[in-house]
Amino acid sequence: MRVQSTKSYLKIILILFLLIGIGCFLFLLKDKSYKEHQIDTKQALSSIHEGIDKTKVLEQNYRHHYTKTRHQHLRELPQDVKEKIIKGQTDGLKIVFLTFDDGPTEHTQEILDILEHYEVQATFFVNTYEDQEQTYREIARKGHLLANHTQSHNYKLYDDTDAFVADVHALDDYLSKTSRGRYRKGMFRFPGGSLNVNAPCRKAILDRGYNYVDWNVSSGDGFSDPVPVPQTIANVVNGVRQHNVSVVLCHGETKENTRKALPDILEILLKEGYSFYVMDSDLPYTRHI
């Protein structure tokens, strides 16, 4: 009887030890899981904080980048190409600066749509037209360059240098306000080209930090008589083929045949490997005087 009681007692002790062992195992397992969970949680939190820090850095870099280079939406020349142009080492280059004068008008959007279709950017030498405020913004928003062509396009201003300068500055102020910060002052074209301008007006432009440009290729649409579409195409394409760096003069916003010719012009030149860029005031361009 006592032996049986002893066996029962030992059995109970064995079960207790077994239960204690199981309990310890479960506790250790839980503790290990808890610690692993803690590690996972810490790693997750660390990753989150790291992501937040990276986001802050990216945001700061973006803000700095936008503040410093707010015009990088413009397709600017690669630095090595710029250096070649500055040094006059243009052999082998196929660069085109496509320019439009005397706008904007109600037809500017048609030009912008064509340029967008061919992924080409241009420089728009504009005057002041207060009924076209949205168009100035659209030109800049599409990645093109707004440039100064005087406020009034009045040739009589060349007789009075002070009045001429005031007219130029008035357009600068208007473009700065209208384009909502997207106007980059620097590029200038004299109405009629520099051959029509006296020395004091040319000096006044240069003294005020502008870079003025004429053209070495013309669409031929600067006259009152319309140029046939095929002739417009030939004028531009053949003209560009004669230069390593071309500055093309167009009046597409006011001349219907130029708008009609533009798709063919772009298609031909793009297939021949020419690249189109907006102007940079740091570069030398063709000048008639």
NORRAGI-V100618 format. One line per field, one symbol per residue. phi: phi as a letter, one per 40 degrees, with the letter a starting at -180 (. if undefined). psi: psi as a letter, one per 40 degrees, with the letter a starting at -180 (. if undefined). burial: I if it has 24 or more other C-alpha atoms within 12 Angstrom, else O. A space follows every 10 residues. Layout:
phi->???
psi->???
burial->???
This chain:
phi->.ccccccccc cccccccccc cccccccccc cccccccccd cccccccccc cccccccccc ccccccccbc bccccccddc cdcccccgcb dgcbbbbcbb bgccbccccc ccccccdcfb babbcbbcbc cbdccdccdc ccgcbcbcbg cbfbcccccb dccccccccc cdcccccccf gccbcicabc dggcccbccd ccccccccgc bcbbabbbcg ccbccccddd ccdcdccccc ccbcbbbccb bccbbccccc cddcdccccc ccgcbbbccb ccccbcbca
psi->dddddddddd dddddddddd dddddddddd dddddddddd dddddddddd dddddddddd ddddddddfe eeeigiiidd ddddddeege heighhhhih ieaiaeeddd dddddddefi iihhhiahhe efdddddddd deeihhihfi defhdddeeh dddddddddd ddddddddef eehhidhihh heiedeiidd dddddddeei hiibiehhee eeidhihidd dddddddddd eeidhhhhhi fdeehddddd dddddddddd deeihhiiih eeihihid.
burial->OOOOOOOOOO OOOOOOOOOO OOOOOOOOOO OOOOOOOOOO OOOOOOOOOO OOOOOOOOOO OOOOOOOOOO IOOIIIIOOO IIOOIOOOOO OOIIIIIIII IIIIIOIIII IIOIIOOOOI IIIIIIIIOO OIIOIIIIII IIIIIIIIII IIIOIOIIOO OOOIIOIIIO IIOIIIOIIO OIIIIIIIII IIIIOOIOOO IIOIIOOOOI IIIIIIIIII IIOOOOIOIO IIIIIIIOII IOIIIIIIII IIIIIIIIII IIIIIIOOII OOOIIIIIII IOIIIIOOO
